[in-house]
Amino acid sequence: MKIQSLKLVYFSPTGTTKTVVQGIAKGINQANIEYIDITKPEARKQAVQTSGSELLIVGVPVYMGRVPALLGDWLQTIRGLNTPTVCVVVYGNRVYDNALLELKDILANHGCILVAGAAYIGEHSFHSSALPAASESRPDKSDLSHAELFGQKINEKLRSLRTVDQISEVTIPGNYPYEGVTKMWDIDFIEVSDECTQCGVCNEGCPTGAIDSENSSLIDTEKCTLCCACIKHCPQSARSMKPGLMKDATIRVHELFRERKEPEFFI
């Protein structure tokens, strides 16, 4: 089965999901690649159309064991035409629960045929130098080698088939109903110090436009997804977590999920 092009779709506020998906693409080794970064709000205003001659890879982070709620409506706009598809989720060394199964089901309902699925580990969004998570600096070299190998196996599987109709069903772990929380906490948790220069980096990188463009101390907590991209990307290190619910959750992640978990793929 010959694939004419590769379409990479990813939501990646802190860059980990993007890195994993690109690692998989490296293993597939397809010259014709289209990158579709749906991290920023304006990018999610256009639907994705695919065909049976393309390979679609969709990568999303895991939020509370689920596909992020803010992606739900946009993912429903994907239109496949028996499109071979790879589903990828990235989680912060805790659990990915039913997120991979949920992503597979969403895409299967829109004309996509699952070729393979995978769960990778990325640095937890709550990670900081003061309270490091077990997933610090991940995906690392070992993860990316695994991703490249996964890409090679996808390529081998597709080459062994004559048509998309020959793709066998892939079993993805998970349970119904999905359960878990898809909506993030509505909480004021970011502290902005006097080191802030109002450079606008946080506003530009926010996946929901939750940060005021003229005063970065003003945050729409209803829009905020707790991704902490603004904290991680601040060039002045002027943003941090306030004491409270989020800081307590960060401490739990630090204490309970230290044991390294390894990526998995299903093909």
N, C-alpha and C positions, 0 to 999 in steps of 0.2 A: 504494500500500500504506500503510495507516494504522497508525501505532504509537500505542498507548494510553498507554504509560509507558516510562520510561528507568530501567534498573537499572545503577548504577555500582559495580563491585567493584574494590577496589584494596588492595594491600599496599604500605605506604609509610612505613618507619621514619623517614626524614628529611624527608618531605613532598613530595619532587619528583614521584613518580608520581601522587600525589593531585592536585597542581597541574596536571599535564598532562591527566589524565582530566577534570578539571573544565573545562579550556579547551576540550576537544573537545565536552563537553556544552553549553557556551555556544553553540557554533556550531550544534548540533542544535536548540537552542531548544525543548525539550520542557518543558511546565509541570509535568508529573507525574514527579518524579525521586525514586528511592530510593537512598540512599547506604549502601553496605555496606563498611565499613572492616575488613579482615581482618588488620590489623597485629598486634593483640594476641592472645595465645593463646586467651583465652576467646571471642573473636569467631570463631575457627575451629572451634568445637564444633558449630555449626549449619550444616546444608547449605543450599544455595540452590536454590530451585525457580523455574523460569521458564516462560513460555508463548510461543506464537507471536505474541501481540499486543504483546509487550514487545521493546525493544531492549536487549540486554545488552552492556555494555562492561566488559572485564576488563583491568586494568592491573597489571603486575608489574615489579620491577626485574630487571636481568640480573645474575646471579652467575656469574662465570667462563664467560660465553658461554651459560648455560643458564637455564631457569626455576629459581628457588630450590628446593632439595631439600625444605625444610621445608613447602613448599606442595603438594608432590606428592599426598599423601593427600587433602588438603582439596579440591583442584581435581577430584579424581575423584568427589567427592560432588555436584557440580553436575548438576542434572537439567534438561535443556532439552526442549522439545517443538517441534522445528523452529524454535528461537528464533533470530532474526536476531542476529548477534554481531559485535562489533568487538574484536580483540585488540591490545593495546598493550604494548610493552616499553620500558623506560627504562634507558639505560646511560650510564656515565661517560666518554664521549668516547674509549673504546678501541675495542671492537667489540661487536656484539650477536650475532655468530656465528649459532647455530641456535635461539636463544631464542624468536624470534617464530614460527618454524615449529613448534617443540615446543609452544608454547602453543596454536597453532591446532589441532594434532593432538589434544591432550588434550581440548579443548572439542568438537571435531568428533565425538569418540568418545562424547560424552555428550549428543547431541541438539541441538547448536548448529550453526547454519549461518553460515559466515563471510561477512559483508558487506564487511569491510575490515580491514586490519591496518596498524600503524604502529610505527616505532621513533623514540623521542625521546631527547634528551640531557639528563641531569640532573647536578647537581654530584656529582662522584665521592665516594663515601663516605670515601675516604682523604684528601680535600682538607683542607688546613689553611692558615692564613695564612702559616705558615713554609714550607710546601711546596705552593703552589697548583697545582691541576690545571687543564688547559685548559677544563674545564667549570665553572669558578667562576661562581657566581650563576646557573646555569642550572637550569631553563628560564628564559630571559629574555624580554623583550618580543617579540622576533622569533619565538622558539619558540612563544609563546602565540598569536601571530597566526596562525602556521602551524597550530596545533592547532584554532583556531576555524574556519579555512578548511576543514580536514579534516572537522570536524563538519558544516559546510554541505554539503560534497560527499556525505557519508553521507546527509544528509537528502534531497538531490536524487536520489540513487540509489534510495532507498526509495520516494520519491514517483513515480518513473518505473515502478515495478513494481506489478502488480495483486495478486500473491500471493507468498508466500515461495518457492514452487516456481520462480519466475522468476529467483531470484538466481543469477547466473552464477559459476562458480568463480573465485576470486581466487588468483593465483600469488604465493606467499610465498617469498622467497629462503631458501636453506639447503640442507643436505646430510644424507643418511642414511649411517651412523648419526650421531646428534647429536654424539657425542664430547664432550669437555670434562668438567670436574669439577662435580658437583652438590653434593657435601658440602664444607663449609668446613674450613679448617685447624683442628685442635684445638690452640690456642696461647694462651699467657698473654702478652698484649701491651699491656694497659692499665695505666698507672701512675696512682695516685690520690694527690694531694698533700695536705698538711695544710690546704689551703683548703677541703676537703670538709666540709660541714656536716651530712651525712646527711639532706638534705632529701627524698630519695626520688624526685626527678624522673627520674633515670636508671633506676631500677627500674620506675617507672610506664610509661616509654616503651620499654622493652626488648621487642622482638617475640617473644622466646622465654622470658621470665622467667628469664634467666640470671644476674641480679644479685640478691644477697641483700637482702631487704627491711629487715633490721636493720643490716647492715654492707655498704655499697656497695663496699667494697674486695674483697669475696668474689664471684668471678665463676665460674660453671660454664662452663669452656671448651668442654665437649662441646656445650652448648646454644648458645653464642655463634655468631652468623652473620657477625661482623666488619663489621656495618653501620655501626658507629661513631656510632650515634644518641646513645648516652650521652655521648660526647665532645662532639658538636655541641650538645647540649641542656643541658649542665651550666651552671647559672646562675652558678657560681663559677669556671668555667674550671679546675676542679680535676682534670680527667681528660685524659690525653695518651697518646701511644704511647711505649712503651719502645723503646730500641734493640734491633734484632733483625730477624727475618724480615719482620714487617709494615712496619716503618720502611723497610727496604730496598725492599719492594714499592712503598711510597709514593714513594720517590725515583725508581724506574723509571717510574711513572705520570707524575710531574712532568717527567721528562726526555724520555720517548718519545712522549707523546701530547699535545703542545702545539697541534698544528694543529686549528683548529676544525672540527668535523663538524656537518653539518646534518641535521635530521629528514627522514624519508622516510615516505611512506604508499603503500599498495597498495590499489586499489579497483576 
